[in-house]
């Protein structure tokens, strides 16, 4: 249930590669469909207005990263579309937003809590450095492995507590980062197979996405968790204040 929106995205990518929508470019049709899915999820109660806000924040973060990466030649969206901004279709932000959607959904459905959260200062600075590194590594050395080491240090004592039916489990947060990053990498292979975008080595024929991309998604997941966790913390504080 927590994967509804990601499944909708990759299902739309697969379907749109086989079925042509009359009078619409493929990228534009994908955007319309995903907007409709998001609206239906809100109207049906599958997502709250607060979760929609989180998704919008991550959509903007992802879209800015996409525009920059396409400009730097990291990958490309070769098909035409009316809803492309600086060479990037607007639907691409939803692929990042789907990560935030998953985080919000699973947080609520599994009644998640965290212990040992390092606080906004440490988590926020680390998240900002990770996001900045996605931009700066084109000009200066890539610090992803140093940042990964910092993730292990900063979140060393952080555990996720979650509930499945009547049983409570816990897991190190860094392990959760890796698991989610790995499955996003699998989804990325599906997306590139259906020509959602293409890496330079996929222009002539599809190839498996590099395993090194798992580290990128690992770090990106951290940003989404930091945003979601902090907003959940702020919301909980407001609710407590209102009760008082």
ChimeraX attribute file (.defattr): number of C-alpha atoms within 10 A of each C-alpha:
attribute: neighborCount
match mode: 1-to-1
recipient: residues
	/A:1	10
	/A:2	18
	/A:3	15
	/A:4	15
	/A:5	23
	/A:6	21
	/A:7	14
	/A:8	16
	/A:9	23
	/A:10	18
	/A:11	13
	/A:12	18
	/A:13	21
	/A:14	17
	/A:15	13
	/A:16	19
	/A:17	13
	/A:18	9
	/A:19	10
	/A:20	12
	/A:21	12
	/A:22	8
	/A:23	7
	/A:24	13
	/A:25	16
	/A:26	21
	/A:27	23
	/A:28	18
	/A:29	20
	/A:30	23
	/A:31	20
	/A:32	13
	/A:33	15
	/A:34	17
	/A:35	14
	/A:36	12
	/A:37	16
	/A:38	19
	/A:39	13
	/A:40	13
	/A:41	16
	/A:42	15
	/A:43	12
	/A:44	10
	/A:45	9
	/A:46	14
	/A:47	17
	/A:48	14
	/A:49	11
	/A:50	13
	/A:51	20
	/A:52	19
	/A:53	12
	/A:54	19
	/A:55	26
	/A:56	18
	/A:57	17
	/A:58	25
	/A:59	23
	/A:60	16
	/A:61	17
	/A:62	19
	/A:63	22
	/A:64	13
	/A:65	18
	/A:66	23
	/A:67	20
	/A:68	16
	/A:69	17
	/A:70	16
	/A:71	14
	/A:72	12
	/A:73	10
	/A:74	13
	/A:75	17
	/A:76	21
	/A:77	18
	/A:78	13
	/A:79	14
	/A:80	14
	/A:81	18
	/A:82	12
	/A:83	16
	/A:84	17
	/A:85	11
	/A:86	12
	/A:87	17
	/A:88	25
	/A:89	24
	/A:90	22
	/A:91	24
	/A:92	22
	/A:93	24
	/A:94	25
	/A:95	22
	/A:96	25
	/A:97	26
	/A:98	22
	/A:99	24
	/A:100	28
	/A:101	28
	/A:102	20
	/A:103	23
	/A:104	25
	/A:105	21
	/A:106	16
	/A:107	20
	/A:108	13
	/A:109	14
	/A:110	16
	/A:111	13
	/A:112	16
	/A:113	15
	/A:114	15
	/A:115	13
	/A:116	13
	/A:117	19
	/A:118	14
	/A:119	11
	/A:120	15
	/A:121	9
	/A:122	12
	/A:123	22
	/A:124	16
	/A:125	11
	/A:126	20
	/A:127	24
	/A:128	11
	/A:129	16
	/A:130	21
	/A:131	17
	/A:132	12
	/A:133	17
	/A:134	18
	/A:135	15
	/A:136	13
	/A:137	12
	/A:138	12
	/A:139	7
	/A:140	9
	/A:141	9
	/A:142	14
	/A:143	15
	/A:144	17
	/A:145	11
	/A:146	9
	/A:147	17
	/A:148	18
	/A:149	11
	/A:150	13
	/A:151	20
	/A:152	14
	/A:153	12
	/A:154	18
	/A:155	17
	/A:156	15
	/A:157	14
	/A:158	18
	/A:159	19
	/A:160	19
	/A:161	18
	/A:162	20
	/A:163	15
	/A:164	10
	/A:165	8
	/A:166	6
	/A:167	7
	/A:168	12
	/A:169	12
	/A:170	14
	/A:171	13
	/A:172	16
	/A:173	24
	/A:174	21
	/A:175	14
	/A:176	16
	/A:177	19
	/A:178	18
	/A:179	15
	/A:180	19
	/A:181	23
	/A:182	18
	/A:183	14
	/A:184	20
	/A:185	22
	/A:186	15
	/A:187	16
	/A:188	21
	/A:189	18
	/A:190	18
	/A:191	19
	/A:192	18
	/A:193	20
	/A:194	19
	/A:195	21
	/A:196	25
	/A:197	20
	/A:198	22
	/A:199	18
	/A:200	11
	/A:201	13
	/A:202	16
	/A:203	14
	/A:204	8
	/A:205	8
	/A:206	15
	/A:207	14
	/A:208	13
	/A:209	19
	/A:210	11
	/A:211	11
	/A:212	9
	/A:213	15
	/A:214	21
	/A:215	18
	/A:216	16
	/A:217	20
	/A:218	23
	/A:219	23
	/A:220	20
	/A:221	24
	/A:222	24
	/A:223	23
	/A:224	25
	/A:225	19
	/A:226	18
	/A:227	21
	/A:228	21
	/A:229	20
	/A:230	16
	/A:231	16
	/A:232	16
	/A:233	13
	/A:234	12
	/A:235	13
	/A:236	12
	/A:237	12
	/A:238	12
	/A:239	11
	/A:240	10
	/A:241	9
	/A:242	8
	/A:243	7
	/A:244	6
